[in-house]
Every structure is written in C-alpha cells, then in structure tokens.
C-alpha cells in the first residue's frame, strides 16, 4: 500500500514540476518577445529544452494522463518561441 501512495505522490510531483517548468518557459518566452536579443532567445531555448524533459517525465509517470493542460500550455509557448526565432532570423536577411 505505501508503494502505491509513494508513486501517486511522485506522479503529482512530476506534474507540478512540469507545470512549474511551463510557467518558467512562459516567462522566458515573454522576455524574449519583449526584448528579442540573442541572449533572451537562447535563454528561452534552454528553458524549452528543460521543459520538454519535465513534460516527458510527467507523461511517463502518469502514462500521459493528467498533463493535458501543461501540454497545451507547452505547445503554445513553443509556437510563441518559434515566432520569435522566425522574426529574428528573417530580420537578419
């Protein structure tokens, strides 16, 4: 019985970590959108990679259930970051 409780706590922790990672990604992408410098874009890209890992861990611990909202938020932040990267690349051409 305790093992089941422990795995449930671990799953909740993984989901919380994924949600926190998405929130931090949102902040980093917002910073990059407000101040699109090489540094802010790189920070957002690093945060994106970290968030991907947190999302994968949460999905593995729950079998893909319970992380839908975090996945939607993550997808939106990826779109926002991609738009910054596109604008930044096009501005140099």
Long-range contacts (C-beta under 8 A, 24 or more apart in sequence): 7-61, 10-61, 11-58, 11-61, 11-62, 11-66, 14-54, 14-57, 14-58, 14-60, 14-61, 14-62, 15-58, 15-61, 15-62, 15-66, 15-67, 15-70, 17-54, 17-57, 17-58, 18-51, 18-54, 18-55, 18-57, 18-58, 18-67, 18-70, 19-69, 19-70, 19-73, 20-54, 21-47, 21-50, 21-51, 21-54, 21-55, 22-51, 22-54, 22-55, 22-70, 22-73, 22-74, 22-77, 24-50, 24-51, 25-50, 25-51, 25-74, 25-77, 26-73, 26-77, 29-77, 29-80, 29-81, 29-84, 32-81, 32-84, 33-80, 33-84, 36-84, 36-87, 36-88, 41-81, 41-84, 41-85, 41-88, 44-81, 44-84, 45-81, 48-77, 48-78, 48-81, 51-77
